[in-house]
Amino acid sequence: MPSLAVNEDKREKKKKKKIDSNAETLDFDSLSDKKSKKEKKIKKAKASESDSENLEKKKSKKKDKKRKAAEMEEDGSGTSSESSETVDLKAESGGNSVNKKKKKVKLAEADEAEVENPNAVSNFRISAPLREVLKSKGIEALFPIQAMTFDAVLDGSDLVGRARTGQGKTLAFVLPILESLTNGPAKAARKTGYGRVPSVLVLLPTRELAKQVSAEFEVYGGALGLTSCCLYGGAPYQSQEIKLRRGVDIVIGTPGRIKDHIERGNLDFSSLKFRVLDEADEMLRMGFVEDVELILGKVEDAGKVQTLLFSATLPDWVKQIATRFLKPHKKTVDLVGNEKMKASINVRHIIIPCSKSARSQLIPDIIRCYSSGGSTIIFTETKDSASELADLLPGARPLHGDIQQAQREVTLSGFRSGKFSTLVATNVAARGLDINDVQLIIQCEPPRDVEAYIHRSGRTGRAGNTGVAVMLCDPRRSNISKIERESGVKFEHLAAPQPSDLAKAAGSEAAETITQVSDGVIPIFKSAAEELLNTSGLSPVELLAKALAKTAGYTEIKSRSLLTSMENYVTVLLQAGRPIYTQSFAYGVLRRFLPEEKVEALVGLALTADGNGAVFDVPTEDLDTFLSGQENAAGVSLDVVKELPRLQQRDESRGGRFGSGGWGGGRFSGGSGGRGGFSDRRNDRFSGRGRGGGHRGNGKW
Ligand SMILES: Nc1ncnc2c1ncn2[C@@H]1O[C@H](COP(=O)(O)OP(=O)(O)OP(=O)(O)O)[C@@H](O)[C@H]1O
């Protein structure tokens, strides 16, 4: 297999990543305990060389994050006038444990960039323990959505917040809620002591997301002495009930399980101060509306509770529902608004045509080309396809709603920690999941709605990092134009990587690894090399090329068709000297000069966008029959295509004959042509589109 060298590389990267994250954890521990600065200095001085290396890495990571935060600001959100108001408010806030003197010292210590940055953490009413945690995570400035909502939330407003994926919406509610509970308006009425009832309720659509947000509350809330509890289905009730009985400040969970706990009399919202609906649109879309309404309805005096609603996508119907849950004078901070581009601007959005049957062959190559050695999440429409594909891809694991919760957790934590680098998931992983180093998203087919596209592709390119989202599809059947129009994404229509391109890349990597081999091996292998040179009949360069190929894992290079990406097929263009409006006309022309069984053997027939031709794939072994056969048909030409012409695309929403999009013509960088277009009347290779599983309602993923 061609991926050996790259896998080695990936393992090295993962190792490094783990060392880095360990360093962060250690640092956080030392910050959060109450040891004096002097002790810390001594500890630091004693730190081993590798520790200091880790610190160096961490510093540069922090600088990177700071730069990214500043860049994000420049994207146009945090206005300086607002920020200066924030600074004033902070100076006036008596409840804040940081006194003015300390603040001055801090500001003096802060580097220039921090002072100049209006979104610097020090410019907000964020108390010392939270600042310490933020610092330990390399966060020195708030992202725009956080900066623009912080005061409103801390000062008691209901709020609807919207920012693109990966822009830090979680901390946008975590930080002000925690400050409010410990230093702000919610402090006075907050229940404390054993058996206390929760002050905060956070609802999320999936278990994985609930756990992730709960972990944030544990880290940040823990620094302030607040406890949290995550309630989600598939996990035993008992441990959740024990926690609730002991008393918690923050409850995070999925609607179904929260409702169950209410019905069992385990939850009392009489002292609730905050309700958060994260990924609100998804929760409501999944059919949780009634559960959510029931849960929110359990708050007796809604006037005393602040309600916050966050998502990267807020369809109009959700905004309408929001008016039922939020107070009339709620604030709205919408950083996407009417901007055309609704998906992440840090992500390269690519479409590669591919038949269902070629997926498992093509995906490893896409990973090799686009994952930059990082992790990949592949989205399928159904649970079955996720399991099937995970079985076919080496080292991949599935994640979907039919997998036992305990296994789901093992899988996700293995993926997070880099134990394996390809996750094949349904929409259960589409929302909110923030996983370090996911560089590539592959969607096996276009999702049914634009929101799903936005959230899935948003699992990469987070917190100012970049990423790639590749969508595979059958242009004849997909509604790409609709997704393109509604998401504002301008897709790059590219060809699938050719095996020869991949082999070339692998060859360069292999050459690099060969230079790293010690000269000490030469005397041992020299006589075998001389023997080979003398007997092979090949030149030294040719022999070395073979050795490199073997090192890279190649013993042969297979061809792959431009149209369906299938191995051992070749793409042919048919022209009939007149327009070809229908597939049946194209088949009719072919039948005029080819035996029926050969016509039956072709796959993926699609009409060209100019209406003058049809392309299809033929088995390589049948190519000669096709090409020589045309001599018997006047006016007909058949040519092997080097670059795929633009193809007609189905445009469901507009119903035009020649859709606005079009396929092919694109080139994979360094590749040898575009491809696309499908139809297979013989065995309907594309019939398994698998919409059946759907994703509405509980447990469909
Ligand atoms: N101010 C900040 N500076 C640097 N990194 C940050 C900051 N705030 C959040 N992050 C990091 O950004 C990443 C994305 O944050 P988060 O998961 O909250 O995004 P999101 O907007 O909720 O995305 P999604 O819409 O996909 O749920 C996380 O890794 C988080 O730790």
The ligand as a MOL file (V3000), in Angstrom:
LIG
                    3D

  0  0  0     0  0            999 V3000
M  V30 BEGIN CTAB
M  V30 COUNTS 31 33 0 0 0
M  V30 BEGIN ATOM
M  V30 1 N -10.3120 33.1580 22.3950 0
M  V30 2 C -9.7830 32.0710 21.9130 0
M  V30 3 N -8.4960 32.0060 21.5250 0
M  V30 4 C -7.9580 30.8660 21.0040 0
M  V30 5 N -8.6530 29.7080 20.8500 0
M  V30 6 C -9.9470 29.7100 21.2250 0
M  V30 7 C -10.5750 30.8730 21.7850 0
M  V30 8 N -11.8530 30.5670 22.0690 0
M  V30 9 C -12.0400 29.2850 21.7160 0
M  V30 10 N -10.8980 28.7700 21.2060 0
M  V30 11 C -10.7310 27.4280 20.6550 0
M  V30 12 O -11.4130 27.4150 19.4270 0
M  V30 13 C -11.8850 26.1020 19.1470 0
M  V30 14 C -13.3210 26.1760 18.6480 0
M  V30 15 O -14.1780 26.6040 19.6740 0
M  V30 16 P -15.6840 26.0970 19.7990 0
M  V30 17 O -15.7300 24.6200 19.7760 0
M  V30 18 O -16.2940 26.7960 20.9270 0
M  V30 19 O -16.2490 26.6460 18.4090 0
M  V30 20 P -17.7580 26.8210 17.9600 0
M  V30 21 O -17.9020 28.1970 17.4330 0
M  V30 22 O -18.6800 26.4020 19.0400 0
M  V30 23 O -17.8090 25.8070 16.7440 0
M  V30 24 P -19.0630 24.9370 16.2180 0
M  V30 25 O -20.0020 25.8690 15.5550 0
M  V30 26 O -18.4270 24.0000 15.2680 0
M  V30 27 O -19.6540 24.2580 17.3910 0
M  V30 28 C -11.7250 25.3270 20.4470 0
M  V30 29 O -10.6060 24.4840 20.3170 0
M  V30 30 C -11.4460 26.3780 21.4790 0
M  V30 31 O -10.6210 25.9220 22.5210 0
M  V30 END ATOM
M  V30 BEGIN BOND
M  V30 1 1 1 2
M  V30 2 1 2 3
M  V30 3 2 2 7
M  V30 4 2 3 4
M  V30 5 1 4 5
M  V30 6 2 5 6
M  V30 7 1 6 7
M  V30 8 1 6 10
M  V30 9 1 7 8
M  V30 10 2 8 9
M  V30 11 1 9 10
M  V30 12 1 10 11
M  V30 13 1 11 12
M  V30 14 1 11 30
M  V30 15 1 12 13
M  V30 16 1 13 14
M  V30 17 1 13 28
M  V30 18 1 14 15
M  V30 19 1 15 16
M  V30 20 2 16 17
M  V30 21 1 16 18
M  V30 22 1 16 19
M  V30 23 1 19 20
M  V30 24 2 20 21
M  V30 25 1 20 22
M  V30 26 1 20 23
M  V30 27 1 23 24
M  V30 28 2 24 25
M  V30 29 1 24 26
M  V30 30 1 24 27
M  V30 31 1 28 29
M  V30 32 1 28 30
M  V30 33 1 30 31
M  V30 END BOND
M  V30 END CTAB
M  END
